[in-house]
Amino acid sequence: MKKLTLLGDITPAQFLRDYWHKKPLLIRQAVPGFKPLLDFKALSELAKLDHVESRLVSQADGHWTMQQGPLASLPSLKQKQWSLLVQGANLHSADADALLRQFRFLPDARLDDLMVSFATDGGGVGPHFDSYDVFLLQGQGKRHWRIGAQQDLSLIDGLPLKILSNFTPDEEFTLEPGDMLYLPPHYAHDGVAIGDCQTYSIGFRSPSFQELGEAFLQFMADSIDLPGIYSDPELKATSKPAEIPREMLSVITEEMNKVRFTEEDVTIFLGEHLSEPKHNVFFTPLSKPLTVGRFTQAAHKNGVVLSRKTMMLYRGKNVFINGESFAIGRADKTALETLANDRALNGAAVAQASDDVMEALYTWYQDGWLELA
């Protein structure tokens, strides 16, 4: 693998071996000449939308307040110590999406979203930690970071934010546009704006095993097959009618133990779960789609690209897209894996696709999941 300026001129393999989940990495000019992808007006307009997750965090005289979006209005830019945080900016800006995709040396199954934080002088969200890896790219102005590998992650009670009660930083840096800081999970950090500033946070998915377990049991409920009903032809009279009979418990335990799942079951669950659109992501079906013939003609000429909102994954013979899954044959494997990995399929590849793949592409086009290039 080639070295990446994004990682400070080390290869992704070196980064994963030496830093990922292990220790911070400060990268000066990770993105040379980087300029804000969204100005303050664009961010404030996104924050007004009810399908965009946003927060307004303010601090005054040591008192913290947080307001969840949609945010109809924001404080004056002349007011100090407030921050606007907009999640999922990659879903609403092609430039933000392109920035997020620069981190695809890591699996899409782990890559989450791009959050933009705008802050006035002195603004921040207090010393805290994240349960996931994060890259913090400076986009506008300067931000002063203090970080520490402390074990004490206790929080101050009674605040609307998760702020560490005993923050003890080990290092500090001031980041300028294009500089980036990587932090592993649970690494304490506190960033304070020096003048107006924007920071772009590339975050990663770290679902809890409890969350996955609960979702998996719901998924398996559709495939469990336990025929028959409980019966007890040898039932004996009892002097303790409120007690659950031992025989009943034994029979039902034996039946429950027949429930089994395989790696294939987990694969399909995981692919559908990880590709499922978030609660605030919506696709708009085309009101006037091209006919099948005109779509095919255009796709053969220019190819297709996945929508920014679409998540497409695969494993083995299974392909997953926006929470749906299907098995594919060997003939269709190359085309669909290329579409998932490149998020696009050129005209020549589309022209060689089978009728089944073309049918799927046309359906996804109608649903707004992919577009003509």
C-alpha positions in Angstrom: 0.0 0.0 0.0 1.2 3.5 -0.8 2.0 6.1 1.8 -0.7 8.6 2.5 -0.2 12.3 3.3 -3.5 11.9 5.1 -1.7 9.7 7.6 1.5 11.7 7.8 3.3 9.8 5.0 2.9 6.4 6.5 1.0 3.5 4.9 -2.4 2.4 6.2 -0.8 -0.9 7.3 1.7 1.1 9.4 -1.0 3.2 10.9 -3.2 0.2 11.8 -0.2 -1.6 13.3 1.2 1.3 15.4 -1.7 3.7 16.2 -5.2 2.3 15.5 -6.8 1.6 18.9 -3.4 2.2 20.5 -2.2 5.8 20.7 -2.8 9.3 19.2 -1.2 10.6 16.0 -0.8 14.2 15.2 -0.5 14.8 11.4 0.5 18.3 10.3 -1.0 19.2 6.9 -2.8 15.9 6.4 -4.8 17.7 3.8 -2.6 20.5 2.5 -4.3 23.7 1.6 -7.6 22.4 3.1 -10.5 24.9 3.1 -13.9 24.6 4.7 -16.3 22.5 2.7 -19.4 24.1 4.2 -19.6 27.8 5.2 -21.4 28.9 8.3 -24.6 29.8 6.4 -24.7 26.3 4.9 -24.2 24.7 8.3 -26.9 26.8 9.9 -29.3 25.9 7.1 -28.6 22.2 7.7 -29.2 22.7 11.4 -32.7 23.9 10.7 -33.8 20.6 9.1 -35.6 18.1 11.2 -33.9 15.1 9.5 -30.4 16.4 10.3 -29.0 15.7 13.7 -27.6 18.9 15.2 -26.7 20.4 18.6 -26.0 23.8 20.0 -23.6 23.8 23.0 -23.0 27.0 25.0 -20.9 27.8 28.0 -21.2 30.9 30.2 -19.6 31.4 33.6 -18.9 27.7 33.8 -22.5 26.8 33.1 -23.1 24.4 30.2 -26.3 24.3 28.1 -27.2 22.0 25.1 -30.0 22.3 22.7 -30.9 19.6 20.3 -31.9 20.5 16.7 -33.7 21.4 14.6 -32.3 24.9 15.4 -34.4 27.7 14.0 -31.8 30.3 15.2 -28.3 30.5 16.5 -26.4 32.9 18.7 -24.6 35.9 17.3 -21.2 35.3 15.8 -20.0 38.0 18.1 -21.0 35.9 21.1 -18.1 33.7 22.4 -18.1 30.1 23.7 -20.7 28.4 21.7 -20.5 25.5 19.3 -22.8 24.2 16.5 -22.4 20.4 15.8 -23.9 19.0 12.6 -23.9 15.2 12.1 -23.9 13.4 8.8 -22.7 16.3 6.7 -21.5 13.8 4.2 -25.1 13.0 3.3 -25.8 16.6 2.2 -22.6 17.7 0.5 -20.6 16.0 -2.3 -17.4 17.6 -1.0 -18.0 16.3 2.5 -18.8 12.8 1.2 -15.6 12.9 -0.8 -13.6 13.7 2.3 -15.2 10.9 4.3 -14.4 8.5 1.4 -10.7 9.3 1.8 -10.8 7.1 4.9 -11.9 4.0 3.0 -8.6 2.3 3.7 -10.8 1.2 6.6 -13.9 -0.9 6.0 -17.2 0.8 5.2 -18.7 -1.5 7.9 -16.8 0.6 10.5 -16.8 4.1 8.9 -19.7 6.1 10.2 -20.1 9.7 9.3 -18.6 13.2 9.0 -19.6 15.7 11.7 -18.8 19.4 11.3 -18.3 21.5 14.4 -18.4 25.3 14.1 -17.3 27.2 17.2 -16.8 30.9 18.1 -13.8 31.9 20.2 -13.5 29.8 23.3 -16.2 27.4 22.1 -16.0 23.6 22.7 -17.9 20.8 24.3 -15.7 20.3 27.4 -13.2 17.6 28.2 -14.7 14.2 27.2 -14.0 10.9 25.6 -15.5 9.0 22.7 -16.2 5.2 22.7 -14.9 5.0 19.1 -11.9 6.1 17.0 -12.0 9.6 15.6 -10.0 11.7 13.2 -10.2 15.5 14.0 -9.4 17.6 10.9 -9.1 21.3 11.3 -11.0 23.1 8.5 -11.1 26.8 9.5 -9.3 28.9 12.1 -7.4 27.3 15.0 -8.4 24.9 17.8 -6.3 24.1 20.8 -6.4 20.5 21.9 -5.4 19.0 25.2 -5.4 15.2 25.3 -4.6 12.5 27.9 -4.6 8.7 28.4 -6.2 8.8 31.8 -7.9 5.8 33.3 -10.4 7.9 35.3 -13.3 8.4 33.0 -15.9 9.5 35.6 -18.2 12.3 34.6 -19.6 15.4 36.2 -23.2 14.7 37.4 -26.1 16.9 36.4 -24.8 18.2 33.1 -26.4 17.9 29.7 -23.0 16.9 28.3 -20.7 14.0 29.2 -17.9 16.1 30.7 -15.0 14.4 32.6 -14.8 15.3 36.3 -11.0 14.9 36.6 -9.4 15.8 33.3 -5.6 15.5 33.4 -4.0 16.2 29.9 -0.6 14.8 29.0 -0.1 16.7 25.7 -1.5 19.8 23.9 -1.4 21.0 20.3 -2.8 23.9 18.3 -4.3 22.7 15.0 -4.5 24.9 11.9 -6.4 24.2 8.6 -5.3 20.9 7.1 -3.8 19.6 10.4 -5.4 16.4 11.8 -5.4 14.5 15.1 -6.3 10.8 15.4 -7.5 9.6 18.8 -8.2 6.0 19.8 -11.4 5.1 21.8 -11.7 6.3 25.4 -8.8 8.8 25.0 -9.7 12.0 26.9 -9.6 15.2 24.9 -10.7 18.8 25.1 -10.7 21.2 22.1 -11.2 24.9 22.4 -11.6 27.3 19.5 -9.2 30.2 19.0 -11.4 32.6 17.2 -14.1 31.2 14.8 -13.2 27.7 13.7 -14.5 24.6 12.0 -13.4 21.0 12.9 -14.4 18.0 10.8 -14.8 14.8 12.8 -14.5 11.5 11.0 -16.1 9.0 13.3 -16.4 5.2 13.3 -19.2 2.7 14.2 -18.6 0.7 17.4 -21.9 -1.0 18.2 -22.1 -2.6 21.6 -22.5 -6.4 21.8 -25.7 -5.9 23.7 -27.1 -3.8 20.9 -26.0 -6.4 18.3 -27.4 -9.3 20.5 -30.8 -7.7 20.8 -31.0 -6.9 17.1 -29.8 -10.5 16.2 -32.5 -12.1 18.3 -35.1 -10.0 16.6 -33.6 -11.0 13.2 -33.6 -14.7 14.1 -37.2 -14.6 15.2 -38.3 -14.7 11.6 -36.3 -17.9 10.9 -36.9 -20.0 14.0 -38.8 -23.2 13.2 -40.0 -25.2 16.3 -43.0 -27.3 15.2 -45.4 -28.9 17.6 -47.1 -27.7 20.8 -46.5 -28.5 24.4 -48.4 -31.5 25.8 -48.1 -33.6 28.9 -50.0 -36.9 28.6 -48.3 -38.2 31.7 -49.3 -35.3 33.9 -49.7 -36.1 37.6 -51.9 -34.5 40.1 -50.2 -31.8 42.3 -50.6 -30.4 45.8 -48.7 -27.2 44.7 -50.7 -25.8 41.8 -48.7 -22.5 41.6 -45.4 -24.3 41.1 -44.1 -24.7 37.5 -43.8 -28.4 36.9 -40.3 -29.8 36.6 -41.3 -31.9 33.6 -42.7 -28.8 31.8 -39.5 -26.9 32.4 -37.4 -29.8 31.1 -39.4 -30.3 27.9 -39.5 -26.6 27.0 -35.7 -26.2 27.8 -35.0 -29.1 25.4 -37.1 -27.5 22.7 -35.4 -24.0 23.2 -32.0 -25.7 22.9 -32.9 -26.7 19.3 -32.6 -23.1 18.3 -29.3 -22.9 16.4 -27.6 -20.2 14.3 -24.7 -20.5 11.9 -22.0 -18.1 10.6 -24.2 -17.6 7.5 -27.0 -16.4 9.8 -24.7 -13.9 11.5 -23.3 -12.8 8.1 -26.8 -12.0 6.8 -27.8 -10.3 10.0 -24.7 -8.2 10.2 -24.8 -7.1 6.5 -28.5 -6.1 6.8 -27.9 -4.4 10.2 -24.9 -2.4 9.2 -26.3 -1.3 5.8 -29.6 -0.3 7.3 -30.1 3.5 6.8 -30.2 5.6 10.0 -33.5 6.7 11.3 -33.1 10.2 9.7 -32.0 9.0 6.3 -34.7 8.9 3.6 -34.6 8.1 -0.1 -36.9 9.8 -2.5 -38.1 7.6 -5.4 -37.9 9.3 -8.8 -41.1 10.9 -9.8 -40.3 10.5 -13.5 -37.7 7.8 -14.0 -36.4 6.9 -17.4 -37.9 3.8 -19.1 -35.9 0.6 -18.7 -34.6 1.0 -22.2 -33.5 4.6 -21.9 -31.9 3.8 -18.5 -30.0 0.9 -19.9 -28.8 2.9 -22.8 -27.6 5.8 -20.6 -26.0 3.3 -18.1 -24.1 1.5 -20.9 -22.8 4.9 -22.0 -21.9 6.6 -18.7 -22.2 4.1 -15.9 -23.9 4.4 -12.5 -22.9 5.7 -9.1 -24.3 4.9 -5.7 -26.2 7.7 -3.9 -24.3 9.3 -1.1 -26.9 7.9 1.3 -26.5 4.3 0.1 -24.6 1.8 2.1 -23.6 -1.3 0.1 -21.6 -4.2 1.6 -20.9 -7.8 0.7 -19.5 -11.0 2.1 -19.1 -14.3 0.2 -22.2 -14.9 -1.9 -24.3 -12.3 -0.1 -24.8 -8.6 -1.1 -26.3 -6.1 1.2 -27.7 -2.7 0.3 -29.7 -0.3 2.5 -30.8 -3.0 4.9 -31.7 -5.6 2.2 -29.8 -8.7 1.3 -29.7 -11.2 -1.6 -27.5 -14.1 -2.7 -25.6 -13.7 -6.0 -24.2 -16.2 -8.5 -20.6 -16.2 -9.6 -21.5 -14.5 -12.9 -22.8 -11.4 -11.1 -20.2 -11.3 -8.3 -17.6 -9.2 -10.0 -20.0 -6.4 -11.1 -21.7 -6.0 -7.8 -18.5 -6.2 -5.7 -17.0 -3.6 -8.0 -20.1 -1.4 -7.5 -19.8 -1.8 -3.7 -16.0 -1.2 -3.5 -15.8 1.7 -6.0 -19.3 3.0 -5.3 -19.6 3.3 -9.1 -19.7 1.0 -12.2 -18.5 2.4 -15.5 -20.4 2.0 -18.7 -18.3 -0.9 -20.0 -18.9 -2.9 -16.8 -22.6 -2.1 -16.9 -22.8 -3.3 -20.5 -21.4 -6.7 -19.5 -23.8 -7.1 -16.6 -26.4 -9.8 -16.6 -30.1 -9.3 -16.9 -30.5 -9.9 -13.1 -27.9 -7.2 -12.3 -29.5 -4.7 -14.8 -32.9 -5.4 -13.2 -31.5 -4.6 -9.7 -29.7 -1.5 -11.0 -32.9 -0.2 -12.5 -34.9 -0.9 -9.3 -32.2 0.9 -7.2 -32.3 3.8 -9.7 -36.1 4.1 -9.4 -35.8 4.1 -5.6 -33.1 6.7 -5.5 -30.4 4.4 -4.3 -28.1 5.0 -7.2 -27.9 7.5 -10.1 -26.7 7.6 -13.6 -23.2 8.9 -13.8 
